[in-house]
């Protein structure tokens, strides 16, 4: 029994060492965000700072990586989480989204922030500075309302309806 347990532990240790050589690609873009959200919508410094600290690591093309990213399987978990976050919302390419999707995503941002669903608790567990204060939440909600009103004034109502396919893209 002890011999079998020892073999299993040795195999697990070897596997842990081997997987350290297989790392996902980092989410770091060297390009200027010509299509970022700030290229289309005015963002106050307070809201920009809140978005940068609480959202951009998972929802932009430039993630800041902590030291523990270098340990597998943590890097795989983080990379998968970032890919999933960017699939739903990527602030770096926000201006390329159809206007209906922009309108809907802005509504979702407000809903997620107001409900305390974003940033995720698993992220704020380690990134304590990403916890949004009440004043940051209000600032983000007001900014979203301003952007949505700007969209409503600039586009016909039927263009703000998101088809289900656009939501998934």
Sine and cosine of phi, psi and omega as CSV:
sin_phi,cos_phi,sin_psi,cos_psi,sin_omega,cos_omega
0.00,0.00,-0.73,0.69,0.01,-1.00
-0.90,0.43,-0.59,0.81,0.00,-1.00
-0.91,0.42,-0.67,0.74,0.02,-1.00
-0.91,0.41,-0.69,0.72,0.03,-1.00
-0.89,0.46,-0.66,0.75,0.02,-1.00
-0.89,0.45,-0.69,0.72,0.03,-1.00
-0.87,0.49,-0.70,0.72,0.01,-1.00
-0.88,0.48,-0.70,0.72,0.01,-1.00
-0.90,0.43,-0.63,0.77,0.04,-1.00
-0.91,0.41,-0.69,0.72,0.03,-1.00
-0.88,0.47,-0.69,0.73,0.03,-1.00
-0.89,0.45,-0.65,0.76,0.02,-1.00
-0.91,0.42,-0.69,0.73,0.03,-1.00
-0.90,0.44,-0.69,0.72,0.02,-1.00
-0.88,0.48,-0.66,0.75,0.01,-1.00
-0.89,0.45,-0.63,0.77,0.03,-1.00
-0.93,0.37,-0.70,0.71,-0.04,-1.00
-0.89,0.46,-0.67,0.74,-0.06,-1.00
-0.93,0.38,-0.25,0.97,0.03,-1.00
-0.92,0.40,-0.33,0.95,-0.02,-1.00
-1.00,0.04,-0.07,1.00,-0.02,-1.00
-0.91,-0.41,0.98,-0.19,-0.07,-1.00
-0.89,-0.45,0.60,-0.80,0.10,-1.00
-0.96,0.28,0.31,-0.95,0.04,-1.00
-0.95,0.30,0.62,-0.79,0.03,-1.00
-0.96,0.28,0.48,-0.87,0.04,-1.00
-1.00,-0.05,0.97,0.25,-0.01,-1.00
-0.71,-0.71,0.89,-0.46,0.00,-1.00
-0.98,-0.22,0.64,-0.77,0.04,-1.00
-0.99,-0.12,-0.04,1.00,-0.03,-1.00
-1.00,0.09,0.51,-0.86,0.10,-0.99
-0.95,0.30,0.65,-0.76,-0.05,-1.00
-0.98,0.22,0.97,0.26,-0.01,-1.00
-0.92,0.40,-0.38,0.92,-0.02,-1.00
-0.92,-0.39,0.31,0.95,0.02,-1.00
-0.93,0.37,0.23,-0.97,-0.06,-1.00
-0.88,0.48,-0.55,0.83,-0.01,-1.00
-0.96,0.28,-0.19,0.98,0.07,-1.00
-0.97,0.23,-0.29,0.96,-0.05,-1.00
-0.89,-0.45,-0.52,0.85,-0.07,-1.00
-0.82,-0.58,0.68,-0.74,0.04,-1.00
-0.94,0.33,0.78,-0.62,-0.02,-1.00
-0.83,-0.56,0.81,-0.59,0.04,-1.00
-0.92,0.38,0.42,-0.91,0.04,-1.00
-0.83,0.55,-0.61,0.79,0.00,-1.00
-0.89,0.45,-0.72,0.69,0.00,-1.00
-0.93,0.36,-0.67,0.74,0.02,-1.00
-0.85,0.52,-0.72,0.69,0.01,-1.00
-0.89,0.46,-0.66,0.75,0.02,-1.00
-0.90,0.44,-0.70,0.71,0.02,-1.00
-0.90,0.44,-0.66,0.75,-0.02,-1.00
-0.89,0.45,-0.70,0.72,-0.05,-1.00
-0.97,0.24,-0.62,0.78,-0.14,-0.99
-0.99,-0.16,-0.31,0.95,-0.17,-0.99
-0.81,-0.59,-0.60,0.80,-0.22,-0.98
-0.91,0.42,-0.45,0.89,0.00,-1.00
-0.87,0.50,-0.57,0.82,-0.01,-1.00
-0.96,-0.27,-0.27,0.96,-0.12,-0.99
-0.82,-0.57,0.61,0.79,0.10,-0.99
-0.45,-0.89,0.01,-1.00,0.02,-1.00
-1.00,0.00,0.18,0.98,-0.01,-1.00
-0.67,-0.74,0.99,-0.14,0.02,-1.00
-0.99,-0.13,0.60,-0.80,0.12,-0.99
-1.00,-0.03,0.77,-0.64,-0.08,-1.00
-0.96,-0.29,0.80,-0.60,0.06,-1.00
-0.98,0.19,0.19,-0.98,-0.04,-1.00
-0.85,0.53,-0.58,0.81,-0.08,-1.00
-0.96,0.29,-0.10,0.99,0.09,-1.00
-0.90,0.43,-0.40,0.91,-0.04,-1.00
-0.98,0.21,-0.05,1.00,-0.01,-1.00
-0.97,-0.26,0.82,-0.58,0.05,-1.00
-1.00,0.05,0.58,-0.82,0.14,0.99
-1.00,-0.02,0.24,0.97,-0.02,-1.00
-0.85,0.52,-0.68,0.73,-0.03,-1.00
-0.88,0.47,-0.63,0.78,0.03,-1.00
-0.90,0.44,-0.70,0.71,0.01,-1.00
-0.87,0.49,-0.74,0.67,-0.02,-1.00
-0.90,0.43,-0.68,0.73,0.00,-1.00
-0.89,0.45,-0.65,0.76,0.05,-1.00
-0.90,0.44,-0.66,0.75,0.01,-1.00
-0.90,0.44,-0.67,0.74,0.02,-1.00
-0.91,0.42,-0.72,0.70,0.03,-1.00
-0.85,0.52,-0.67,0.74,0.02,-1.00
-0.91,0.42,-0.69,0.72,0.03,-1.00
-0.87,0.48,-0.69,0.72,0.00,-1.00
-0.93,0.37,-0.47,0.88,0.04,-1.00
-0.90,0.43,-0.58,0.81,0.01,-1.00
-0.99,0.14,-0.63,0.78,-0.05,-1.00
-0.35,-0.94,0.82,-0.58,0.09,-1.00
-0.81,-0.59,0.96,-0.26,-0.01,-1.00
-0.87,0.49,-0.43,0.90,-0.05,-1.00
-0.95,0.33,-0.39,0.92,0.00,-1.00
-0.83,-0.56,0.35,0.94,-0.10,-1.00
-0.81,0.58,-0.64,0.76,-0.05,-1.00
-0.92,0.38,-0.26,0.97,0.02,-1.00
-1.00,0.08,-0.24,0.97,0.00,-1.00
-0.93,0.36,0.54,-0.84,0.13,-0.99
-0.84,0.54,0.51,-0.86,-0.11,-0.99
-0.85,0.52,-0.58,0.81,0.04,-1.00
-0.89,0.45,-0.63,0.77,0.03,-1.00
-0.94,0.35,-0.64,0.77,0.07,-1.00
-0.85,0.53,-0.73,0.68,-0.02,-1.00
-0.86,0.52,-0.71,0.70,-0.01,-1.00
-0.92,0.38,-0.68,0.73,-0.01,-1.00
-0.90,0.45,-0.65,0.76,0.05,-1.00
-0.87,0.49,-0.66,0.75,0.07,-1.00
-0.88,0.47,-0.68,0.74,0.01,-1.00
-0.90,0.45,-0.63,0.78,0.03,-1.00
-0.85,0.52,-0.75,0.66,0.01,-1.00
-0.86,0.50,-0.71,0.70,-0.01,-1.00
-0.89,0.46,-0.72,0.70,-0.04,-1.00
-0.91,0.41,-0.66,0.75,-0.01,-1.00
-0.94,0.35,-0.72,0.70,-0.02,-1.00
-0.88,0.48,-0.63,0.78,-0.02,-1.00
-0.99,0.17,-0.10,0.99,-0.03,-1.00
0.96,0.29,0.29,0.96,-0.03,-1.00
-0.99,0.11,-0.32,0.95,0.03,-1.00
-0.74,-0.67,0.60,-0.80,-0.15,0.99
-0.91,0.41,0.35,-0.93,-0.03,-1.00
-0.87,0.49,0.54,-0.84,0.01,-1.00
-0.88,0.47,-0.54,0.84,0.00,-1.00
-0.91,0.41,-0.48,0.87,0.05,-1.00
-0.98,0.21,-0.70,0.71,-0.05,-1.00
-0.96,0.28,-0.28,0.96,0.06,-1.00
-0.86,0.51,-0.64,0.77,0.00,-1.00
-0.99,-0.17,-0.60,0.80,-0.02,-1.00
-0.99,-0.14,0.97,0.22,-0.08,-1.00
-0.88,0.47,-0.48,0.87,0.00,-1.00
-0.95,0.32,-0.17,0.99,0.00,-1.00
-1.00,0.04,-0.08,1.00,0.05,-1.00
-0.94,0.33,0.84,-0.54,-0.05,-1.00
-0.99,0.15,0.79,-0.62,0.07,-1.00
-0.96,0.27,0.21,-0.98,0.04,-1.00
-0.86,0.50,-0.64,0.77,-0.01,-1.00
-0.93,0.37,-0.58,0.82,0.07,-1.00
-0.92,0.39,-0.67,0.74,0.04,-1.00
-0.86,0.52,-0.71,0.70,0.00,-1.00
-0.90,0.44,-0.67,0.74,0.01,-1.00
-0.88,0.47,-0.68,0.73,0.01,-1.00
-0.91,0.41,-0.71,0.71,0.01,-1.00
-0.88,0.48,-0.66,0.75,0.03,-1.00
-0.92,0.40,-0.66,0.76,0.03,-1.00
-0.89,0.45,-0.70,0.71,0.03,-1.00
-0.87,0.49,-0.71,0.70,0.00,-1.00
-0.87,0.49,-0.65,0.76,0.03,-1.00
-0.90,0.43,-0.71,0.71,0.01,-1.00
-0.89,0.45,-0.69,0.73,-0.01,-1.00
-0.91,0.42,-0.62,0.78,0.03,-1.00
-0.91,0.41,-0.64,0.77,0.05,-1.00
-0.87,0.50,-0.69,0.73,0.02,-1.00
-0.90,0.44,-0.72,0.69,-0.01,-1.00
-0.86,0.52,-0.58,0.81,-0.02,-1.00
-0.98,0.20,-0.35,0.94,-0.09,-1.00
-0.98,-0.21,-0.30,0.96,-0.10,-0.99
-0.76,-0.65,0.50,-0.87,0.06,-1.00
-0.92,0.39,0.52,-0.85,-0.08,-1.00
-0.84,0.55,-0.61,0.80,-0.04,-1.00
-0.93,0.36,-0.34,0.94,0.03,-1.00
-0.99,0.17,-0.17,0.99,-0.02,-1.00
-1.00,-0.06,-0.03,1.00,0.04,-1.00
-1.00,0.08,0.81,-0.59,-0.04,-1.00
-1.00,-0.09,0.80,-0.60,0.10,-0.99
-0.98,0.21,0.48,-0.88,-0.07,-1.00
-0.84,0.54,-0.58,0.81,0.02,-1.00
-0.89,0.45,-0.66,0.75,0.01,-1.00
-0.90,0.44,-0.58,0.81,0.01,-1.00
-0.89,0.45,-0.59,0.81,-0.04,-1.00
-0.99,0.16,-0.42,0.91,-0.05,-1.00
-0.93,0.36,0.00,0.00,0.00,0.00
